[in-house]
Amino acid sequence: MTKLIGGGPAFLLAMSCAAAMTQDHGHGNPERQKLLGTEIKDFSLTDSTGKAFQLSSLRRTEKNKGTMAVLTFWCTTCVSCREIEKDFNRRAREYKEKGALFLMVDSNAPETVEQVSGFLKKNELSFPVLMDSESEIARYFGATRTTTTAVIDAEGRLRYYGGYGNSVVNAVEDLLVGKGVAVPESQASG
């Protein structure tokens, strides 16, 4: 069960299947645009291994330097997701020790934990997948296409939103060295 809580930590969010997401008729989402630079509400989800995840667990505190979150919406039946999975998997391993947690978010209601876990195993993918079966997180971000990605800094602010690719890597690199994100938004292409 998805549960929006309040303020939240840094993360990059990968969005889930378009069929389960809000329709976007090419006009952009003014509500999402209002989120850029602001603190994201905390939420908790269960991942594809059954482990609980809470966004605020990544947040910077006096005792913890915090972790950036990279969330990409994804599902097992999405063609554009197949195009980025290997790169996402590699980057998830590469950036884990650098302070960025790469997570997929599956907002495709019909998909089960068993289906997702089986798909990951079959395709030798090790990135975590958060199960957003009620599409609450997808709606909150205004995500309408898979491979849409959100980058959230260690203070919990949305710093990048858009398509997965070089723009995401550039945003992560900018934040890791303490710079502002040069290109905070791009067009999702999934």
PALO-674940 format. One record per atom (N, C-alpha, C, O): residue in three letters; x, z, y. Coordinates in steps of 0.1 Angstrom, whole numbers, padded with zeros to 4 digits, always signed. Each point is the difference from the previous one (the first is absolute). Layout:
<sites>
ALAXZY/...
</sites>
This chain:
<sites>
MET+0008+0000-0012/MET-0008+0000+0012/MET+0009+0000+0012/MET+0009+0008+0001/THR-0012-0017+0009/THR+0007+0000+0012/THR-0005+0010+0010/THR-0012+0003+0000/LYS+0020+0003+0007/LYS-0004+0011+0009/LYS+0008-0001+0013/LYS+0012+0003+0000/LEU-0018-0008+0011/LEU+0007+0000+0013/LEU-0001+0015+0005/LEU-0010+0006-0001/ILE+0022-0002+0006/ILE+0001+0014+0004/ILE+0002+0002+0015/ILE-0008+0007+0006/GLY+0018-0013+0000/GLY+0003+0003+0014/GLY+0013-0008+0004/GLY+0001-0012-0004/GLY+0008+0018+0012/GLY+0013-0007+0003/GLY+0008-0003-0012/GLY-0003+0006-0011/GLY+0013-0015+0012/GLY+0007-0003-0012/GLY+0015-0004+0002/GLY+0004-0002+0011/PRO+0004+0001-0022/PRO+0014-0003+0000/PRO+0003-0015+0001/PRO-0009-0009+0001/ALA+0021+0006-0001/ALA+0005-0014+0000/ALA-0002-0007-0013/ALA+0003+0006-0010/PHE-0008-0018+0010/PHE-0001-0008-0012/PHE-0003-0015+0003/PHE-0005-0003+0010/LEU+0008-0005-0020/LEU-0003-0014+0001/LEU-0011-0002-0010/LEU+0002+0003-0012/LEU-0013-0009+0015/LEU-0011-0002-0008/LEU-0002-0014-0004/LEU+0000-0009+0008/ALA-0001+0007-0021/ALA-0003-0014-0004/ALA-0014+0000-0004/ALA-0005+0008-0008/MET-0002-0018+0013/MET-0015-0001-0002/MET-0004-0006-0013/MET+0008-0008-0006/SER-0020+0010+0002/SER-0005-0004-0012/SER-0008-0013+0001/SER-0001-0007+0010/CYS-0006+0003-0021/CYS-0006-0013-0002/CYS-0011-0003+0011/CYS-0008+0009+0003/ALA+0008-0021+0001/ALA-0009-0004+0011/ALA-0014+0001-0004/ALA-0008+0003+0009/ALA+0004-0004-0021/ALA-0014+0001-0005/ALA-0005+0014+0003/ALA-0012+0001+0002/ALA+0020+0009-0002/ALA-0004+0013+0001/ALA+0001+0005+0015/ALA-0003+0011+0003/MET+0008-0020+0006/MET+0003+0004+0013/MET-0010-0005+0010/MET-0008-0009-0003/THR+0008+0015+0015/THR-0009-0004+0010/THR+0003-0015+0004/THR+0011-0005-0001/GLN-0022-0002+0004/GLN+0002-0014+0004/GLN+0006-0001+0014/GLN-0003+0007+0009/ASP+0012-0016-0008/ASP+0007-0003+0013/ASP-0002-0015+0003/ASP+0004-0008-0008/HIS-0011+0005+0018/HIS-0003-0014+0003/HIS+0010-0006+0010/HIS-0003-0009+0008/GLY+0016+0014-0009/GLY+0011-0006+0008/GLY+0000+0005+0014/GLY+0008-0005+0008/HIS-0015+0015-0005/HIS-0001+0005+0014/HIS+0009+0013+0002/HIS+0000+0005+0011/GLY+0007+0000-0021/GLY+0008+0012+0002/GLY-0009+0012-0001/GLY-0013-0001+0000/ASN+0018+0013+0001/ASN-0007+0012-0001/ASN+0003+0009+0012/ASN+0011+0006-0001/PRO-0020-0005+0011/PRO+0004+0008+0011/PRO+0002+0015-0003/PRO+0008+0006+0006/GLU-0015-0001-0016/GLU+0002+0014-0004/GLU+0014+0002-0006/GLU+0006+0010+0003/ARG-0002-0019-0011/ARG+0014+0001-0006/ARG+0010-0001+0011/ARG+0010+0007+0000/GLN-0012-0016+0010/GLN+0009-0001+0011/GLN+0002+0013+0008/GLN+0010+0003+0005/LYS-0021+0004-0005/LYS+0000+0013+0007/LYS+0009+0010-0008/LYS+0005+0010+0006/LEU-0003-0012-0019/LEU+0008+0009-0008/LEU+0015-0002+0002/LEU+0007+0010-0001/LEU-0003-0022+0005/LEU+0015-0002+0002/LEU+0005+0011+0010/LEU-0005+0001+0011/GLY+0016+0006-0015/GLY+0006+0010+0008/GLY-0006+0013-0001/GLY+0006+0010+0006/THR-0017-0008-0012/THR-0007+0012-0001/THR+0002+0007-0014/THR+0004-0007-0009/GLU-0007+0020+0009/GLU+0001+0007-0013/GLU-0011-0004-0009/GLU-0012+0000+0003/ILE+0016-0002-0016/ILE-0009-0004-0010/ILE-0006+0012-0006/ILE+0006+0010-0002/LYS-0019-0010-0001/LYS-0007+0011-0007/LYS+0006+0002-0014/LYS+0004-0009-0007/ASP-0002+0022+0004/ASP+0005+0003-0013/ASP-0010-0004-0011/ASP-0012+0000+0003/PHE+0017-0004-0014/PHE-0009-0003-0012/PHE+0007+0004-0013/PHE+0012+0002+0000/SER-0020+0000-0010/SER+0005+0002-0013/SER-0006-0009-0010/SER-0012-0003+0001/LEU+0020-0002-0010/LEU-0005-0010-0011/LEU+0008+0004-0012/LEU+0009+0008+0000/THR-0014-0013-0011/THR+0007+0001-0013/THR+0007-0013-0003/THR-0005-0011+0003/ASP+0017+0012-0008/ASP+0007-0013-0003/ASP-0003-0004-0014/ASP-0007+0006-0008/SER+0013-0018+0004/SER-0003-0006-0013/SER+0005+0008-0012/SER-0003-0004-0011/THR+0011+0015+0014/THR+0004+0008-0011/THR-0008+0013-0001/THR+0002+0008-0009/GLY-0012-0007+0018/GLY-0008+0012+0000/GLY+0005+0011+0009/GLY-0006+0011+0002/LYS+0017-0013+0005/LYS+0006+0010+0009/LYS-0006-0001+0013/LYS-0003-0011+0006/ALA+0000+0023+0000/ALA-0005+0001+0013/ALA+0010-0003+0011/ALA+0012+0003-0001/PHE-0017-0010+0011/PHE+0009-0004+0012/PHE-0008+0004+0012/PHE-0011-0003+0002/GLN+0018+0010+0008/GLN-0005+0003+0013/GLN+0009-0005+0010/GLN+0012+0003+0000/LEU-0017-0011+0009/LEU+0008-0007+0011/LEU+0008+0011+0007/LEU+0012-0003+0003/SER-0018+0014+0001/SER+0007+0010+0008/SER+0012+0006-0007/SER+0009+0006+0006/SER-0007-0008-0019/SER+0012+0005-0007/SER+0012-0008+0004/SER+0011+0005-0002/LEU-0012-0016+0009/LEU+0011-0008+0005/LEU+0004+0004+0014/LEU+0011-0004+0005/ARG-0019+0012+0002/ARG+0002+0003+0014/ARG+0012+0008+0003/ARG+0004+0009-0007/ARG+0002-0012+0018/ARG+0012+0007+0005/ARG-0004+0014+0004/ARG-0010+0003+0006/THR+0018+0007-0011/THR-0002+0014+0004/THR+0013+0006+0004/THR+0010-0007+0000/GLU-0010+0020+0003/GLU+0013+0007+0004/GLU+0010-0001-0012/GLU+0012+0000+0002/LYS-0017+0001-0014/LYS+0008+0000-0012/LYS+0002-0013-0008/LYS+0007-0001-0009/ASN-0015-0009+0014/ASN+0000-0013-0007/ASN+0001-0011+0010/ASN-0007-0001+0010/LYS+0017-0008-0011/LYS+0002-0011+0009/LYS-0011-0010+0000/LYS-0001-0009+0009/GLY-0008+0009-0019/GLY-0011-0009-0002/GLY+0003-0013-0006/GLY+0012-0004-0001/THR-0022-0003-0003/THR+0002-0013-0007/THR-0010-0010+0007/THR-0012+0003+0002/MET+0017-0015+0000/MET-0009-0011+0005/MET-0008-0005-0012/MET+0005+0000-0011/ALA-0017-0004+0014/ALA-0009-0005-0011/ALA-0002-0015+0003/ALA-0003-0004+0011/VAL+0005-0004-0021/VAL-0003-0014+0000/VAL-0012-0003-0010/VAL+0002+0001-0012/LEU-0013-0004+0017/LEU-0012-0002-0008/LEU-0004-0014+0000/LEU-0002-0006+0011/THR+0001+0000-0023/THR-0005-0014-0001/THR-0012+0000-0009/THR+0000+0005-0011/PHE-0011-0012+0016/PHE-0012-0001-0008/PHE+0002-0011-0011/PHE+0006-0011+0003/TRP-0010+0014-0015/TRP+0004-0008-0012/TRP-0011+0002-0010/TRP-0008+0009+0000/CYS+0008-0018-0010/CYS-0008+0001-0012/CYS+0005-0009-0011/CYS+0008-0009+0003/THR-0012+0012-0015/THR+0005-0008-0012/THR-0005-0014+0000/THR+0006-0008-0008/THR-0016+0005+0015/THR-0006-0014-0001/THR+0003-0009+0012/THR-0006-0011+0001/CYS+0015+0016+0008/CYS+0002-0007+0012/CYS+0012-0010-0001/CYS+0011+0005-0004/VAL-0013-0017+0007/VAL+0011-0010-0001/VAL+0011+0002+0010/VAL+0012+0000-0004/SER-0015+0004+0017/SER+0010+0002+0010/SER+0008+0013-0004/SER+0012+0001+0004/CYS-0018+0008-0011/CYS+0007+0012-0005/CYS+0012-0003-0010/CYS+0010+0006+0001/ARG-0013-0016-0009/ARG+0010-0005-0010/ARG+0013-0005+0007/ARG+0011+0001-0005/GLU-0013-0007+0017/GLU+0011-0006+0008/GLU+0009+0011+0006/GLU+0011-0003+0003/ILE-0016+0015-0001/ILE+0009+0010+0007/ILE+0004+0012-0009/ILE+0009+0007+0003/GLU-0015-0006-0015/GLU+0002+0012-0009/GLU+0015+0002-0003/GLU+0004+0012+0001/LYS+0003-0022-0005/LYS+0014+0003-0004/LYS+0008+0004+0012/LYS+0009+0009-0001/ASP-0011-0015+0013/ASP+0007+0004+0012/ASP-0004+0014+0004/ASP+0009+0009+0003/PHE-0022-0006-0004/PHE-0004+0014+0004/PHE+0006+0010-0010/PHE+0004+0011+0005/ASN-0004-0014-0018/ASN+0006+0009-0010/ASN+0015+0003+0004/ASN+0004+0011-0001/ARG+0003-0022+0004/ARG+0014+0002+0003/ARG+0002+0008+0013/ARG+0009+0009+0000/ARG-0017-0012+0010/ARG+0001+0008+0012/ARG-0004+0014-0001/ARG+0005+0009+0006/ALA-0015-0006-0015/ALA-0004+0014-0003/ALA+0012+0008-0005/ALA+0002+0011+0004/ARG+0005-0017-0013/ARG+0012+0007-0005/ARG+0011+0001+0010/ARG+0006+0010+0002/GLU-0003-0021+0006/GLU+0010+0000+0010/GLU-0002+0010+0011/GLU+0010+0006+0004/TYR-0022-0005+0001/TYR-0003+0009+0012/TYR-0003+0014-0004/TYR-0001+0008+0009/LYS-0001-0005-0021/LYS-0004+0014-0004/LYS+0009+0010+0005/LYS-0004+0010+0005/GLU+0017-0012-0007/GLU+0010+0009+0004/GLU+0003+0000+0015/GLU+0007+0008+0006/LYS-0011-0019+0001/LYS+0002-0002+0014/LYS-0011+0007+0009/LYS+0002+0001+0012/GLY-0013+0004-0019/GLY-0010+0006+0008/GLY-0013-0007+0002/GLY-0008+0003+0009/ALA+0006-0013-0018/ALA-0013-0008+0001/ALA-0006-0001-0014/ALA+0007-0004-0010/LEU-0019+0008+0009/LEU-0007+0000-0013/LEU-0010-0012+0000/LEU-0009-0001+0008/PHE+0011-0009-0017/PHE-0008-0012-0001/PHE-0011+0003-0010/PHE+0003+0003-0012/LEU-0015-0005+0016/LEU-0012+0003-0009/LEU-0009-0012+0001/LEU-0003-0005+0010/MET-0003+0002-0022/MET-0011-0010+0000/MET-0013+0008+0001/MET+0000+0012-0005/VAL-0010-0017+0011/VAL-0014+0006+0000/VAL-0009-0010-0006/VAL-0002-0011+0005/ASP-0005+0015-0016/ASP-0009-0008-0007/ASP-0014+0004+0004/ASP-0005+0010-0004/SER-0002-0018+0012/SER-0014+0003+0005/SER-0010-0009-0007/SER-0011-0001+0005/ASN+0015-0004-0016/ASN-0009-0009-0008/ASN-0008+0009-0010/ASN+0005+0004-0010/ALA-0017+0000+0014/ALA-0008+0010-0007/ALA-0001-0002-0015/ALA+0000+0010-0007/PRO-0001-0022+0002/PRO-0002-0002-0015/PRO+0013+0004-0008/PRO-0001+0003-0012/GLU+0012-0003+0019/GLU+0013+0002-0008/GLU+0001+0015-0003/GLU-0002+0009+0008/THR+0006-0007-0020/THR+0002+0014-0005/THR+0015+0004+0000/THR+0009-0009+0000/VAL-0006+0022-0001/VAL+0013+0005-0001/VAL+0007-0007-0012/VAL+0012-0004+0000/GLU-0019+0003-0011/GLU+0005-0006-0013/GLU+0004-0015+0002/GLU+0011-0004-0004/GLN-0019-0003+0011/GLN+0003-0014+0003/GLN+0012-0002+0008/GLN+0009-0008-0003/VAL-0008+0016+0014/VAL+0011+0000+0009/VAL+0013+0004-0007/VAL+0010-0007+0001/SER-0011+0018-0008/SER+0012+0005-0007/SER+0005-0011-0011/SER+0012-0002-0001/GLY-0021-0004-0006/GLY+0003-0010-0010/GLY+0006-0012+0007/GLY+0010-0006-0005/PHE-0015+0002+0016/PHE+0005-0012+0008/PHE+0015+0003+0004/PHE+0008-0008-0001/LEU-0006+0020+0007/LEU+0013+0004+0005/LEU+0010+0000-0012/LEU+0011-0006+0002/LYS-0015+0011-0013/LYS+0009+0001-0011/LYS+0004-0014-0006/LYS+0011-0003-0002/LYS-0022-0005+0001/LYS+0002-0014-0006/LYS+0009-0008+0009/LYS+0008-0008-0005/ASN-0009+0010+0018/ASN+0008-0008+0010/ASN+0013+0007+0005/ASN+0006-0005+0009/GLU-0003+0016-0016/GLU+0012+0007+0004/GLU+0001+0004+0014/GLU+0011-0002+0007/LEU-0022+0007-0001/LEU+0000+0004+0014/LEU-0001+0016+0000/LEU-0007+0006-0007/SER+0015+0000+0016/SER+0001+0014+0000/SER-0005+0007+0013/SER+0001+0012+0001/PHE-0006-0020+0008/PHE-0005+0006+0013/PHE-0013+0008-0003/PHE-0008-0004-0009/PRO+0006+0014+0017/PRO-0012+0008-0002/PRO-0012-0008+0006/PRO+0001-0007+0010/VAL-0013+0009-0016/VAL-0012-0006+0004/VAL-0010+0011+0003/VAL-0004+0008-0010/LEU-0001-0007+0022/LEU-0011+0010+0003/LEU-0013-0006-0002/LEU-0003-0012+0004/MET-0006+0019-0011/MET-0013-0005-0003/MET-0010+0003+0010/MET-0004+0012+0002/ASP-0001-0022+0006/ASP-0010+0002+0011/ASP-0013-0007-0005/ASP-0005-0009+0007/SER+0000+0014-0018/SER-0012-0007-0006/SER-0012+0000+0009/SER-0009-0009-0002/GLU+0008+0017+0012/GLU-0012+0000+0009/GLU+0004-0008+0013/GLU-0009-0001+0009/SER+0021-0005-0009/SER+0004-0008+0012/SER+0000+0007+0013/SER+0000-0006+0010/GLU+0000+0019-0010/GLU+0000+0008+0012/GLU+0013-0002+0008/GLU-0001-0001+0013/ILE+0012+0000-0019/ILE+0013-0002+0007/ILE+0000-0014+0006/ILE+0004-0002+0011/ALA-0008-0008-0019/ALA-0001-0014+0005/ALA-0009-0001+0012/ALA+0004-0007+0010/ARG-0015+0013-0011/ARG-0009+0000+0012/ARG+0006+0007+0012/ARG-0001-0005+0011/TYR+0007+0016-0013/TYR+0007+0008+0011/TYR+0010-0009+0007/TYR+0000+0000+0013/PHE+0008-0007-0020/PHE+0010-0009+0006/PHE-0006-0014+0004/PHE+0007-0007+0007/GLY-0019+0004-0011/GLY-0006-0013+0004/GLY+0007-0011-0008/GLY+0000-0011+0004/ALA+0005+0015-0016/ALA+0007-0010-0009/ALA-0011-0009-0006/ALA-0009+0004-0007/THR+0011-0017+0008/THR-0009-0010-0005/THR+0007-0009-0010/THR-0007-0008-0007/ARG+0020+0009+0005/ARG+0007-0009-0009/ARG+0010+0008-0007/ARG+0006+0009+0005/THR-0003-0014-0018/THR+0011+0006-0007/THR+0013-0004+0006/THR+0001-0010+0007/THR+0009+0018-0010/THR+0013+0000+0005/THR+0001+0003+0015/THR+0011-0001+0006/THR-0022+0006+0000/THR+0001+0005+0013/THR+0007+0013-0001/THR-0001+0008-0010/THR+0010-0005+0019/THR+0009+0011-0001/THR+0000+0009+0013/THR-0002-0006+0011/ALA+0003+0019-0013/ALA+0000+0009+0011/ALA+0013+0008-0001/ALA+0003+0005-0011/VAL+0004-0003+0021/VAL+0012+0008+0000/VAL-0003+0012+0009/VAL-0003-0001+0012/ILE+0005+0013-0017/ILE-0003+0012+0007/ILE+0013+0008+0000/ILE+0007+0002-0010/ASP-0003+0003+0022/ASP+0012+0007+0002/ASP-0001+0014-0005/ASP-0011+0005-0004/ALA+0022+0003+0005/ALA+0001+0013-0006/ALA-0009+0010+0008/ALA-0002+0011-0004/GLU-0002-0015+0016/GLU-0009+0009+0008/GLU-0015-0003-0003/GLU-0009+0006+0005/GLY+0007-0017-0013/GLY-0013-0003-0004/GLY-0007-0011+0009/GLY-0012-0001-0001/ARG+0020-0006+0009/ARG-0006-0010+0009/ARG+0001-0014-0006/ARG+0010-0003-0007/LEU-0020-0005+0008/LEU+0000-0014-0004/LEU+0009-0007+0009/LEU-0003-0001+0012/ARG+0014-0005-0018/ARG+0009-0007+0009/ARG+0001-0015-0003/ARG+0005-0008+0009/TYR-0011+0003-0020/TYR-0001-0014-0003/TYR-0012-0002-0008/TYR-0004+0008-0008/TYR-0003-0020+0010/TYR-0011-0004-0008/TYR-0001-0015-0001/TYR+0001-0007+0010/GLY-0002+0002-0022/GLY-0001-0014-0001/GLY+0004-0005-0014/GLY-0001+0007-0010/GLY+0006-0019+0010/GLY+0004-0006-0013/GLY+0013+0006-0006/GLY+0008+0005+0008/TYR-0007-0006-0021/TYR+0012+0005-0006/TYR+0011-0011+0000/TYR-0003-0012-0002/GLY+0015+0016+0005/GLY+0011-0010+0001/GLY+0011+0005+0009/GLY+0002+0013+0001/ASN+0005-0022+0005/ASN+0012+0004+0009/ASN-0004+0010+0011/ASN+0007+0008+0004/SER-0019-0010+0001/SER-0005+0009+0011/SER-0001+0014-0004/SER+0003+0009+0007/VAL-0006-0006-0020/VAL-0001+0013-0005/VAL+0014+0006-0001/VAL+0003+0011+0004/VAL+0006-0019-0010/VAL+0014+0004-0002/VAL+0006+0003+0014/VAL+0007+0010+0001/ASN-0009-0018+0009/ASN+0005+0002+0013/ASN-0005+0013+0006/ASN+0007+0007+0007/ALA-0020-0005-0009/ALA-0007+0012+0006/ALA+0007+0013-0007/ALA+0003+0009+0007/VAL-0002-0010-0020/VAL+0006+0012-0007/VAL+0015+0002+0005/VAL+0003+0011+0003/GLU+0004-0022-0002/GLU+0014+0002+0005/GLU+0001+0005+0014/GLU+0008+0009+0003/ASP-0017-0014+0006/ASP+0000+0005+0013/ASP-0003+0015+0000/ASP+0007+0008+0007/LEU-0017-0003-0014/LEU-0003+0014+0000/LEU+0011+0008-0007/LEU+0002+0012+0005/LEU+0004-0017-0015/LEU+0011+0008-0006/LEU+0012+0003+0009/LEU+0007+0010-0001/VAL-0005-0019+0011/VAL+0011+0002+0009/VAL-0005+0006+0013/VAL+0008+0001+0010/GLY-0021+0003-0009/GLY-0005+0007+0011/GLY-0004-0009+0012/GLY-0002+0004+0011/LYS+0000-0017-0014/LYS-0005-0010+0010/LYS-0015-0001-0001/LYS-0006+0003-0010/GLY+0001-0008+0021/GLY-0014-0004+0000/GLY-0002-0013-0008/GLY+0010-0008-0002/VAL-0022+0006-0004/VAL-0002-0012-0008/VAL-0002-0012+0010/VAL-0008+0000+0008/ALA+0017-0010-0010/ALA+0000-0012+0009/ALA-0013-0008-0001/ALA-0005-0004+0010/VAL+0000+0002-0022/VAL-0012-0007-0003/VAL-0010+0009-0007/VAL+0001+0000-0013/PRO-0010+0007+0020/PRO-0008+0010-0007/PRO-0012-0006-0007/PRO-0007+0007-0007/GLU+0004-0020+0008/GLU-0011-0006-0006/GLU+0002-0014-0004/GLU+0007-0008+0008/SER-0012+0004-0019/SER+0000-0014-0004/SER-0012-0004-0008/SER-0008+0009-0003/GLN+0006-0021+0001/GLN-0012-0005-0007/GLN+0001+0002-0015/GLN+0010-0004-0006/ALA-0020+0010+0000/ALA+0000+0001-0014/ALA-0003-0014-0006/ALA-0007-0008+0005/SER+0013+0006-0017/SER-0001-0014-0006/SER-0006+0000-0013/SER-0001-0011-0006/GLY-0003+0022+0000/GLY-0005+0001-0014/GLY-0013-0006-0002/GLY-0006+0000-0011/
</sites>
